[in-house]
Amino acid sequence: MALDLSTTYLGLKLSSPLMPGASPLVDNLDHVKALQDAGASAIVLRSLFEEQIDREMKAEYAHLKRHEDVFAEAAGFFPESDEYALGPQEYLEHIRKVKEACQLPVIASLNGTQIGGWVEYANLIQQAGADALELNLYYLATDAAVSGEEVESDVVEIVRTVKAGVKIPVAVKLSPFFSALGHLAKEVEGIGADGLVLFNRFYQPDIDLDALEVLPKLDLSTPEELRLRLRWLAILFGQVKLPLACSGGVHSSGDVAKAILAGANTVQVVSALLKHGPAHLRTLRIGLEQWMQEKEYESVSQMRGALSLQNCPDPSAFERANYLKVLQLWKS
Ligand SMILES: Cc1cc2nc3c(=O)[nH]c(=O)nc-3n(C[C@H](O)[C@H](O)[C@H](O)COP(=O)(O)O)c2cc1C
């Protein structure tokens, strides 16, 4: 039986749901080619950060001494400009190089939290040839004076501003930490976003007990992290028409199948590719095909959302009832 793995995402017709997620993996053009050979359906680039762009813009206006001082103080907490792998101009150049190196759609990524000059980079990214843009709005509301409503309205305003500046499709990469994620997803859809990426992964700091310092820490993900994504993919499928990308905790072909059954159009993989190399994407694809054959699925679109909240034989499995049931299941 010929299997149809094709899917649509951000208005792009893709050969399969599998692609690398935003990461340094595709800084290297050999990796881009290897990912294409392994069956990637698109390439997602690492992010260009608001802080990097601000730094460059402020350097251009260095004569504004007052701003420079304020910025210098704040900038001490952020990486130095030469610690970023790609500066803003290099990033645009990298988009062109990746486009030349492969025949796949290229999804660039902008990462920021407040409307500012950086959003103009969306247009430069479009001009550099990106086929779509992923907007990562990684924000931690540490100021107790800022309400959830304000945080959500900032998200919506950034998306609106970016959308107004570009013609290419824009996906929004969200964090799971909103009190009413479904409502926010609807709002983002209402102002014209073209897709959602679930989810951003927060890197929790650790404490060094000897040095008495707070340390930034990056661990690769584990498959357990997929479950939070499965729940929200399943809840949002059917409630929003936006295509959904799963990002987080996909390590095996079984994980890929689960994400699609929950409602994902595409599945982004980072930690597993950093660990096993670009060829792992082929292993995931082959495993998915075997599973589909065993279960007699003919296409990804037939699978998609089959176990979502609206289609699941027991919707309570995704809701509060699941919480009650799970707690009762514990046996010491
Ligand atoms: C080393 C590394 C760098 C990353 N850089 C970015 C980035 O620049 N922009 C972004 O949106 N996500 C970035 N991510 C997050 C991934 O895109 C992804 O959302 C996260 O790792 C969860 O997927 P995984 O479980 O497949 O790793 C990065 C992840 C890792 C491990």
The ligand as an SDF file (V2000), in Angstrom:
LIG
                    3D

 31 33  0  0  0  0  0  0  0  0999 V2000
   20.7630   23.9560   21.5070 C   0  0  0  0  0  0  0  0  0  0  0  0
   19.3740   24.4280   21.2420 C   0  0  0  0  0  0  0  0  0  0  0  0
   19.1670   25.6460   20.6160 C   0  0  0  0  0  0  0  0  0  0  0  0
   17.8690   26.1100   20.3730 C   0  0  0  0  0  0  0  0  0  0  0  0
   17.6930   27.3080   19.7460 N   0  0  0  0  0  0  0  0  0  0  0  0
   16.4180   27.7460   19.4980 C   0  0  0  0  0  0  0  0  0  0  0  0
   16.2060   28.9690   18.8140 C   0  0  0  0  0  0  0  0  0  0  0  0
   17.1400   29.6690   18.4090 O   0  0  0  0  0  0  0  0  0  0  0  0
   14.9180   29.3570   18.6240 N   0  0  0  0  0  0  0  0  0  0  0  0
   13.8450   28.6180   19.0320 C   0  0  0  0  0  0  0  0  0  0  0  0
   12.7030   29.0050   18.8160 O   0  0  0  0  0  0  0  0  0  0  0  0
   14.0360   27.4480   19.6710 N   0  0  0  0  0  0  0  0  0  0  0  0
   15.2860   27.0100   19.9120 C   0  0  0  0  0  0  0  0  0  0  0  0
   15.4610   25.8190   20.5590 N   0  0  0  0  0  0  0  0  0  0  0  0
   14.2770   25.0670   21.0130 C   0  0  0  0  0  0  0  0  0  0  0  0
   13.8750   24.0070   19.9950 C   0  0  0  0  0  0  0  0  0  0  0  0
   13.4920   24.5830   18.7580 O   0  0  0  0  0  0  0  0  0  0  0  0
   12.7180   23.1460   20.5000 C   0  0  0  0  0  0  0  0  0  0  0  0
   11.5700   23.9390   20.6700 O   0  0  0  0  0  0  0  0  0  0  0  0
   13.0320   22.4590   21.8280 C   0  0  0  0  0  0  0  0  0  0  0  0
   14.3740   21.9720   21.8680 O   0  0  0  0  0  0  0  0  0  0  0  0
   12.0870   21.2950   22.0450 C   0  0  0  0  0  0  0  0  0  0  0  0
   12.2360   20.3260   21.0300 O   0  0  0  0  0  0  0  0  0  0  0  0
   13.0680   18.9580   21.2540 P   0  0  0  0  0  0  0  0  0  0  0  0
   12.4410   18.2370   22.3730 O   0  0  0  0  0  0  0  0  0  0  0  0
   12.9290   18.2390   19.9390 O   0  0  0  0  0  0  0  0  0  0  0  0
   14.4620   19.3590   21.5540 O   0  0  0  0  0  0  0  0  0  0  0  0
   16.7460   25.3320   20.7930 C   0  0  0  0  0  0  0  0  0  0  0  0
   16.9740   24.1040   21.3990 C   0  0  0  0  0  0  0  0  0  0  0  0
   18.2530   23.6310   21.6370 C   0  0  0  0  0  0  0  0  0  0  0  0
   18.4450   22.2990   22.2940 C   0  0  0  0  0  0  0  0  0  0  0  0
  1  2  1  0
  2  3  1  0
  2 30  2  0
  3  4  2  0
  4  5  1  0
  4 28  1  0
  5  6  2  0
  6  7  1  0
  6 13  1  0
  7  8  2  0
  7  9  1  0
  9 10  1  0
 10 11  2  0
 10 12  1  0
 12 13  2  0
 13 14  1  0
 14 15  1  0
 14 28  1  0
 15 16  1  0
 16 17  1  0
 16 18  1  0
 18 19  1  0
 18 20  1  0
 20 21  1  0
 20 22  1  0
 22 23  1  0
 23 24  1  0
 24 25  2  0
 24 26  1  0
 24 27  1  0
 28 29  2  0
 29 30  1  0
 30 31  1  0
M  END
$$$$
